[in-house]
């Protein structure tokens, strides 16, 4: 489709404006300055074809109902249509008389184009060009992605596909992960099923629960009573252990307080006053000694300072001379430097005289040119250089234009006669559709291979793995209900086993603890038992029986038998005494022995129960393994096999889907092979041989490449003829401009010869010589001024130095004749230092006098304060201890120390009694003393240790009983509530709904990603060869031959990539191209796609909006030629507000371009 005219009747800023598009032009350039309505004209083309938008921005001059756009368009087959577009909701397509036309009237011209596709594929501006090139860079030059971006104009598809894959992976994947929502819902579903099985009420559970709760409660009550008794005894023993040290310390403090009965009793306040008086007296005495020493030092320091009165009297004169030192020294330092600068300026003037060709400085001063003369020479220098540069530039351009003209003529002559590609395109058009079948077959083939690989991987990843999915599909597998039944059975046995193990371990711990306690008690002295005593007495009686008979019969027995009897009798008596003395320990040991027997019986019963449960569990596991043996599966746990069973069903379903895809692939292969004969016939007509053994897709690609080459040669010849005409026009224009420039240069030379005489040069001097002479003359005035300045400064410095020397010499001679032989400034500096020292001594002497007087006053005050403190201490002693004198200061200090120590002892004793009251728990001190007297401290510790061990044993037994009761009570509450199974069922249904939602969302995201990937793959496999070849030719034209074309390469992952081939043959990946070259590559792909589209369907005009705003002139010229090159099949229209773009188009394309001003 081509725009033949555009009528902007009432639209945007236009009223009654008509734009004509020349039918024979290969490129239309619409030129308009800013604010001329270029954007409105651009939008008018889109609104014309697809309707004016509801909220349009171009109704600012005309009311919306009045908006009208009209046009005449033509198609490739010669059809034409004149129509208008009005603003409205329906029937907006009208004819010249506003009669409604059906939208279908545009269908032959637009095909299936929509507004969005037209704007993206057939519209391009500089920003979209740069963004498209950047999209190729983000795709790292991947072939299919780059072709898809250039063909569709879409951007961001790579990030979109990645985000779709990432989002679907967060929902589901072949491997289970806790962050995937599908598996989270499945875990909740599985837990709900477990809860349904576990919360059901079984026969006998209720009775067993109540009996267990009652037994545990009775055991807890007995343990609680026993622990209360132990706690009371522990509290009593702990209290005695706590208060014993306090009572002992109170007694010790009372003994120390009574050790000084002759110490006087005085109030605590008097002790405080005595301490303060002693401390005050000590401080006043030390202060008096310190201040008296300070007064002696002040008098000595005053006497040691002397002052020079002569220097101090003439201080003002010395300071006046000192203030002039800096200036005198600076003048002395500056004088040689300034004199040297004056000499340098004299030498510089002499050099400048030589540079301008004068004999001396005086002549240089007289011959200085005026500012006007210098300005004229400078202007002529600029004009001469500009003329020379313009002539050189025109000569280069003329040579380049002639070379281009000759090269184009030679290329046309060498290329031979081109062949019209139209018959081949017509023959190829119905066969192109087979590419869709090829793409679908290849996609199905890749899908089948990938699905087979995925299926094998999933089967291998199952635990237990599946070696043959087909065999698995035919094998008898257990139902979900059967697996659930075994799971309930085995899980129940496992819970019973865990409970039995817990009871057995608790019984064993009790036995071990009881045995350890017995061993610990037996490790001390032996424990006497009644059984031992009975056995020993029986042995004693047995030894006495023969002795009794011998005594009755009057027979003497051997002394050894009598001694043995005596030893047995003594041992029995000793054991009876120990049994009586250690009755409590023996009773505890006997009780522990009885408890040990009961606990060992309980442990044996727990072992038997555990063995029965484990036997039943082993039978269940054997039945579970037999269930899976027909399928050849080594079954895992029922929980794992539940998941395995679902995954196995998924594998079987995936195998069925895979078989369907294999059938589809076979059908498409038959359809593709049916097109082989027509393609081979067309290949023979196109003079292509040896294609019979190739794949149909390759045959089609070779034919399309051949047709594209024929079309490229056809278009290149037409383009070359147009460029030959444009080159001839350029040669004529450059020749005329060169003649004018040379005439202008001749006039300049005559003015030059006259002007350079003013600066001492002849007319043959060049602009460089004149520039150097001007530079020398410009420096002369400044150098003359600087020389005079330096001479005046040298004279002034000499006068100032002589005046200073005359002023300070007499003063030095009077006050410091030893300094007369050195420089005046150095002498004044030394004299000023002496003055400072004398003034400092005078100031120091006055200050020391003040300090001496102040020290003498402070010494008198310190003596008076010491006497007052001594009198105060004497008065304090006279009131309470009249026989003690204040003069005996050491005795008074010792008395104060003893009183303070006694007060501290009494305070500490009072604190200990308060602490005893807090620790006694309300028990009187007399009772505590009586209890302590009745018990040994070691017995307290032994009793507390024994009670702690008993309490620990009771605590362990209580925890076991409480845990048992709590577990049974919670179980009973769950059964009484009756909501466990119902709640679990609701949770199961909620999890099922969530599983369905996750699966649906995953399928949508996965399908979207696959569709986008398939579109990119179709673009890559279906059009890459001819499209890439044509894009390579356009790329060569766009870069002016810097690149010879495009090629295909593969990265490490075997991914196809676009690479650019330089004229020298080396290839460069997209990442290695400059930003401007990437823009040219994207434009080449877009133009190649438009040409390819035009070979298959009716193309819309290609609209470029300031497309080359980021290009330089050379790239812009090549771009204009590339747009014109596709003008035979697609109508290119370039909107621009840059005048030089239109000029470039006119210069390079000549009559092939249509310049349309707005």
Secondary structure, DSSP 8 states (H G I E B T S, - for coil): -EEEEEEEEEETTEEEEEEE--TT-SEEEEE--TTSSHHHHHHHHHHHHH---TT-S--SSS-GGG-EEEEEEE-TTS-EEEEEEESSSS--EE-TT--B--GGGGHHHHTT--HHHHHHHSEEEHHHHHHHHHHHHHTTTBHHHHHHHHHH---SHHHHHHHHHHHHHHH--SS--TTSHHHHHHHHHHHHHHHHHHT---TTHHHHHHHHHHHHHHHHHHHHHHHHHHHHHHHHHHHHHHHHHHHHHHHHHHHHHTT-TTS----HHHHHHHHHHHHHHHHHHHHHHHHHHHHHHHHHHHHT----HHHHHTHHHHHHHHHTHHHHHHHHHHHHHHHHHHHHHHHHHHHHHHHTT-SSHHHHHHT---HHHHHHHHHHHHHHHHHHHHHHHHHHHHHHHHHHHHHHHHHHHHH------HHHHHHHHTTTTHHHHHHHHHHHHHHHHHHHHHHHHHHHHSSS--S-HHHHHHS----HHHHHHHHHHHHHHHHHHHHHHHHHHHHHHHHHHHHHHHHHHHTSS----HHHHHHHHHHHHHHHHHHHHHHHHT----HHHHHHHHHHHHHHHHHHHHHHHTHHHHHHHHHHHHHHHHHHHHHHHHHHHHHHHHHHHHHHHHHHHHHHHTTT-----HHHHHHHHHHHHHHHHHHHHHHHHHHHHHHHHHHHHHTHHHHHHHHHHTT--S-TTS-HHHHHHHHHHHHHHHHHHHHHHHHHHHHHHHHHHHHHHHHHHHHHHHHHHHHHHHHHHHHGGGGT--TT--HHHHHHHHHHHHHHHHHHHHHHHHHHHHHHHHHHHHHHHHHHHHHHHHH-GGGTTS-HHHHHHHHHHHHHHHHHHHHHHHHHHHHHHHHHHHHHHHHHHHHHHHHHHHHHHHHH-TTS-TT-HHHHHHHHHHHHHHHHHHHHHHHHHHHHHHHTTT--HHHHHHHHHTS-HHHHHHHHHHHHHHHHHHHHHHHHHHHHHHHHHHHHHHHHH--HHHHHHHHHHHHHHHHHHHHHHHHHHHHHHHHHHHHHHHHHHHHHHHHHHHHHHHHHHHTTTSEEEEEEEE-TT--EEEEEEETTS-EEEGGGS-HHHHHHHHHHHHHHHHHHHHTTS----EEEESTTTTS-HHHHHHHHHHHHHTTTTS-EEEEE--HHHHHHHHHHHGGGEEEEE-
